[in-house]
Each structure stands twice: as C-alpha cells, then as structure tokens.
Amino acid sequence: MMRSSGKSSGNCLRYPWLSVLAFLAIAVVTGVAVFAADVGVRITEWDLAEGTFPHDPAVAPDGALWYTGMQSNTIGMLDPKAGKIREYKIPTPDSGPHGLVADNRGDIWFTANFKGYIGRLNPKTGAFREYPMPDPAARDPHTPVFDSKGILWFTVQGGNFVGRLDPASGQIRLKKVMTEGSRPYGIVVNSKRIPFFCEFGRNRLASIDPETMEITEYPLPEGARPRRIAVTPDDRVYYTDFARGRIGWLDAKTGAVEDISSPGGAKSAPYGMAATPDGIVWYSESGVSPNTIVRFDPKTKKFASWPIPSGGGVVRHMVATPGGDLYIACSGVNKVGNVKVGQ
C-alpha cells in the first residue's frame, strides 16, 4: 500500500554555515582539537508524521532518501530536491522496520526487527515480499548492507547471528557469532567484499569471510562498546565507541587499533557513522544536547562539529551519498535530514 504524506513534506529547517568562532568555542569547552575545516555544512530537516520514529536512512540510485518508520510500520521516501515524502505501509502489522538499503535496481530491502524477516519493497509497484529467518532464534534482524556481488549481509543483534541473503534464490544462511552476548550491530563491506561488523555487547569488531562465513574477531580497548561502523576508501575500518565517548579505527591487516576522544567528551555517546568518498569520517554525538554532526579527518586527526538544529533526537545511523553529502534520521524528533557538505 502506498500513500502520499503531505504533512511530512512541509516544514523543513535550515541551519546556516557556522563561523570559525563556533569551532573555537567547542574546542575551549571540550579540550579536544577542533579546527575550522575548509568546508561548510548546511543541515536541512523535514518533518515526518507524529509517531513515525525514523530509525535508519538509506540512499537510492536516483538520490532519494529512504527511511524506516519503526513505530508507524512504514517505509518512507523523501525527494530532497522537491521536499516531497511518500510512504509505503508494510502489510505485516508491527514488523518493526529497522535498517534498510537500496539495491542497484532501486528496490528497498529492510530488516523486520520485531517479526524476524527481511523485507523487500518494489517502489514502482508498491509490492512487498518477505524472507523469513530460517532459524527462529534469529528473531531480530538489525542492519543490512549489500556487497559488490549483490549479496545482502545483515546482523541479528539479540539472536547473535550474522546472515547473508542471496536475492537471486532467496536463500538465507546464518552464522552464529562465537562470543556469547556479542550483539552484532552496525555492518559495512570493504573493497574486497569482506563484511565487518560491531559486537556492541563486547569490546570487539569482527569480520566474516564471504565464502566460508568464518568469523574473525578483533579486540578493542577494555570497556569499548562499538555501535556503528564505517569503512574508508583505503579499507580502514572506523567505529563509534558509544560507551567511552571515543571513535576508533582498525587496521585489519595487522589487527592494530587506535582511538581518540570525541569532541563532546566521555559521555558524548557517538552513534551513527559514515565515511564519504573523499575518506572523511562523519558521525553524530547522541549524548550531547543538541546532538552534533562531527567531521573527523583521518590525515590530521582533527575534528569539526555542528549542532543539529532540531536537537537530533538521536541519530542512530547515517549514510553517505555518492556526491559526498549525508542522509540522517532523527528518531526522537520525527525528522529526516540532509547534511550538505561544501565550500
């Protein structure tokens, strides 16, 4: 079922380009090296219907911003140029749509976190298809991502699995993570088609072999709780350390890990993360008010930070567009947004 949401497409908020003084103020307050980047950022947000609770965003081949309405049981699409929103009602009640990703044809794949299936939406027809988990223990599929061969990989947080779905056959294979209580969370795929994921319940990252599905774990500092993850063009893996207010990076070749304090400090709760094509790492601090969008330059190891105009309401995930902008979902304030990056 498809419906157009006029209310949702109305009210957008714009935040002006920040000055050097704003950066210096952040640096003084936090004691972290924040610099006035030679870029500007403009954050535009659009209102969604009350009770939508947009959880994750995705970018489609045509540039549209898609999102999951976790509480409204919808999949939504925003045309950022026109500011128009269209929503698709999921046939199975209370599916709890969580993560989502677009394939090369523009179909939208999502995780039904409450009902234990992977869903696919054909936006042209409005038709949905469901792919149930083959093991009922895989009750809560979490975050999906495609590899370069079109295989869909996904995490199962409470069930403690990582899975793969072949869209050609519909077959799902599951791999139990050997560490109990690891709570697989964010997931990305590097240039060699190797998925890396966060073990949010433990201080570990992990990778899974795309052929054998053998899992390799990488220990992080004591007390770390990696939640979201990004990979840069050089295949370095970055993660947000939600518990310790830090971000870190892994050299998968050597297993070496480094980390650094986020500008908001130990209680900043870094959450959603993405890397743009230029190798810059972006993320949001959910433990500060208002939530922030943070830019981290891996070459200089310096930060820049911008407040989200609506306050954010927790940015649980973000994605980078091919042009170097960011799409965000602001769950607690029922908004989706575009972070425009430019001179």
C-alpha positions in Angstrom: 0.0 0.0 0.0 1.3 3.4 -0.9 0.3 6.8 0.4 1.5 10.3 -0.1 2.1 12.3 3.1 1.5 16.0 2.5 2.1 16.9 6.2 5.5 15.3 6.1 6.8 17.2 3.2 6.1 20.6 4.6 8.2 22.1 7.3 12.0 22.0 6.7 14.6 23.5 8.9 17.8 25.0 7.7 20.9 25.7 9.7 23.4 28.4 8.4 27.0 28.0 7.7 28.9 28.1 11.0 31.7 30.5 11.8 35.2 30.0 13.0 34.1 31.3 16.4 31.7 28.4 16.8 34.5 25.9 16.3 36.8 27.7 18.7 34.1 27.7 21.4 33.7 23.9 21.0 37.4 23.5 21.3 37.6 25.6 24.5 34.7 23.7 26.2 35.8 20.2 25.4 39.6 20.5 25.3 39.7 18.4 22.1 41.5 19.5 18.9 38.6 21.1 16.9 39.5 23.1 13.8 37.7 25.3 11.4 37.5 23.0 8.4 37.8 24.5 4.9 34.3 23.3 4.3 30.8 24.4 5.2 27.9 22.3 6.3 24.2 23.0 5.9 21.7 20.8 7.7 18.2 20.6 6.3 15.5 18.6 8.1 12.0 17.6 7.0 9.1 16.8 9.4 7.5 13.3 9.3 4.2 12.3 10.8 4.0 12.1 14.6 4.9 8.6 15.8 7.0 7.6 12.8 10.2 7.1 14.7 12.5 7.0 11.7 15.3 4.6 12.6 17.7 4.4 9.7 18.2 6.2 6.4 19.4 4.9 3.0 20.3 6.4 -0.3 18.7 5.1 -3.6 20.4 5.0 -7.0 18.3 8.1 -8.0 19.4 10.0 -5.0 16.2 9.7 -2.9 16.4 9.4 0.8 14.6 6.3 2.2 13.9 5.6 5.8 12.2 3.1 8.1 9.3 4.2 10.2 9.8 1.8 13.0 6.8 2.8 15.0 4.4 3.6 12.1 5.3 0.3 10.3 6.2 2.1 7.1 8.9 2.6 4.6 9.3 6.2 3.5 10.9 8.1 0.7 11.9 11.7 0.5 12.9 13.6 -2.7 15.4 16.1 -1.2 15.1 18.4 -4.2 11.3 18.6 -4.2 10.8 18.1 -0.5 8.1 15.6 -1.1 7.6 12.5 1.0 5.8 9.2 0.1 5.2 6.4 2.5 4.5 2.7 1.9 2.6 0.8 4.6 4.1 -2.7 5.4 1.4 -5.4 5.1 2.5 -7.4 8.2 1.5 -5.4 11.3 4.1 -4.4 13.9 7.0 -5.5 11.7 9.3 -3.0 13.4 11.2 -1.9 10.2 14.7 -1.1 11.4 17.6 -1.0 8.9 17.3 -0.6 5.2 19.4 -0.4 2.0 18.6 0.0 -1.7 19.8 -2.4 -4.4 21.1 -1.4 -7.8 17.6 -1.6 -9.3 16.2 0.7 -6.7 14.3 -1.9 -4.7 14.4 -1.3 -0.9 15.4 -4.1 1.4 14.7 -3.8 5.2 15.0 -5.7 8.4 11.8 -6.5 10.2 13.2 -6.3 13.7 10.0 -7.3 15.5 8.9 -10.1 13.2 12.1 -11.9 12.2 12.2 -11.4 8.4 14.0 -9.5 5.7 11.6 -7.5 3.6 11.8 -6.1 0.0 9.8 -3.3 -1.4 9.4 -2.6 -5.1 8.7 1.2 -5.2 7.3 1.0 -8.7 4.5 -1.4 -7.9 4.3 -0.9 -4.1 4.6 -4.7 -3.7 6.3 -6.2 -0.6 8.0 -9.6 -0.3 9.1 -11.3 2.9 12.1 -13.6 3.5 11.7 -15.3 6.9 14.7 -16.2 9.0 15.4 -20.0 8.7 16.1 -20.2 12.5 13.5 -18.7 14.9 16.5 -17.8 17.2 17.4 -15.2 14.6 14.5 -13.2 15.9 15.6 -9.6 15.4 17.5 -8.8 12.1 19.1 -5.5 12.6 21.3 -3.8 9.9 21.6 -4.8 6.2 24.3 -4.0 3.6 25.0 -5.2 0.0 28.3 -6.4 -1.2 29.7 -5.8 -4.7 28.2 -9.1 -6.0 24.7 -8.2 -4.8 24.6 -10.4 -1.7 22.7 -8.9 1.2 24.6 -9.2 4.5 22.9 -8.4 7.8 23.3 -8.5 11.6 21.0 -10.1 14.1 21.5 -8.3 17.4 19.7 -10.3 20.1 19.9 -13.6 18.3 23.7 -13.2 18.0 24.0 -14.0 14.3 25.4 -12.6 11.1 23.5 -13.6 7.9 23.6 -13.4 4.2 20.7 -13.5 1.7 21.1 -14.2 -2.0 18.3 -12.2 -3.8 18.6 -14.5 -6.8 17.5 -17.6 -4.9 16.0 -16.1 -1.7 18.3 -18.4 0.3 19.4 -17.2 3.7 22.4 -18.5 5.6 23.1 -17.7 9.2 26.3 -17.8 11.2 26.3 -17.8 14.9 28.9 -15.4 16.5 31.1 -17.5 18.7 31.2 -14.9 21.5 28.0 -15.0 23.6 26.3 -11.7 24.1 28.2 -10.0 21.3 25.0 -8.3 20.0 26.1 -7.8 16.3 25.1 -4.3 15.3 26.5 -2.0 12.6 27.9 -3.6 9.5 29.8 -2.5 6.4 31.6 -4.2 3.5 35.1 -3.2 2.3 36.5 -3.1 -1.2 37.5 -6.8 -1.1 33.9 -7.8 -0.3 34.6 -8.6 3.3 31.9 -7.6 5.8 33.0 -6.1 9.1 30.6 -5.6 12.0 30.4 -4.3 15.5 30.0 -6.5 18.5 28.1 -3.9 20.6 27.8 -6.2 23.6 31.6 -6.8 23.8 34.7 -4.8 23.1 35.3 -6.3 19.7 34.9 -5.7 16.0 34.7 -8.8 13.7 34.8 -9.8 10.0 33.1 -12.6 8.2 34.6 -14.5 5.2 32.1 -14.0 2.3 32.6 -17.6 1.1 33.2 -19.8 4.2 31.4 -17.5 6.7 34.1 -18.0 9.2 34.3 -15.1 11.7 37.5 -13.3 12.8 37.3 -11.1 15.9 39.5 -8.0 16.7 39.8 -6.9 20.3 39.3 -3.3 21.2 40.3 -1.4 24.3 38.8 -2.5 27.6 35.3 -1.1 28.1 34.8 -0.2 24.4 31.3 -0.7 23.0 31.4 -0.3 19.2 27.9 0.5 17.8 28.2 1.8 14.3 30.9 1.3 11.7 32.3 2.8 8.5 35.0 1.9 6.0 37.1 4.5 4.1 38.4 4.0 0.5 41.7 2.7 1.9 39.8 -0.1 3.7 40.5 1.2 7.2 37.6 0.4 9.5 36.2 3.1 11.8 33.8 2.7 14.7 31.9 4.8 17.2 32.6 3.8 20.8 29.2 4.5 22.4 30.3 3.7 26.0 33.5 5.7 26.2 32.8 8.8 24.1 35.5 7.9 21.5 35.9 6.9 17.9 38.5 4.3 16.8 39.9 2.7 13.8 41.2 -0.8 12.9 43.9 -1.9 10.5 42.5 -5.3 9.6 45.8 -6.4 8.1 47.7 -6.1 11.4 44.8 -6.0 13.9 46.2 -2.7 15.3 43.6 -0.4 16.8 43.8 3.3 17.7 41.2 5.5 19.2 40.6 9.2 20.1 38.2 11.1 22.3 35.2 12.7 20.6 34.8 16.5 21.0 31.8 16.1 23.3 33.9 14.1 25.8 33.4 10.8 27.7 29.6 11.0 27.8 29.1 12.1 24.2 27.8 8.7 23.1 28.9 8.6 19.5 26.4 6.7 17.4 25.6 6.9 13.7 28.6 6.9 11.4 29.5 7.1 7.7 32.6 7.8 5.5 32.3 10.0 2.4 34.1 9.1 -0.8 36.9 11.6 0.0 37.9 9.5 3.0 36.5 11.8 5.7 34.7 10.2 8.6 31.4 11.6 9.9 29.3 10.7 12.9 26.8 12.0 15.4 27.2 12.5 19.2 23.9 11.4 20.8 24.9 12.2 24.4 25.1 15.9 24.0 22.3 18.4 23.6 21.7 19.3 20.9 23.1 16.2 19.1 26.0 17.1 16.8 27.3 16.2 13.4 31.1 15.6 13.7 33.7 15.6 10.9 36.9 13.7 11.5 39.9 14.0 9.2 41.9 10.8 9.4 45.0 12.5 8.0 45.2 15.3 10.5 43.2 13.5 13.3 41.3 16.7 13.9 37.6 17.4 14.3 34.9 19.9 13.3 31.4 19.8 14.9 28.0 21.3 14.1 24.8 21.2 16.2 21.7 19.6 14.6 19.0 22.3 14.5 16.1 20.2 15.8 18.3 18.7 18.5 18.6 15.4 16.7 16.6 13.1 18.9 19.4 10.5 18.5 20.9 9.9 15.0 21.1 6.1 15.1 22.5 5.7 11.6 23.7 7.8 8.7 24.7 7.1 5.1 26.9 9.0 2.6 25.7 9.9 -0.9 28.0 9.4 -3.9 28.3 13.2 -4.1 29.7 13.4 -0.5 26.6 14.5 1.4 25.0 12.7 4.3 21.5 11.5 5.0 20.3 11.2 8.6 17.3 10.1 10.5 16.4 11.9 13.7 14.4 9.3 15.6 13.1 11.1 18.7 12.0 14.3 16.8 10.4 12.5 13.8 12.6 14.1 11.2 14.9 13.1 8.3 17.7 15.3 7.1 20.3 16.1 4.6 23.8 17.3 5.6 25.1 19.2 2.7 28.9 19.4 2.6 30.6 22.1 0.5 32.7 25.1 0.3 
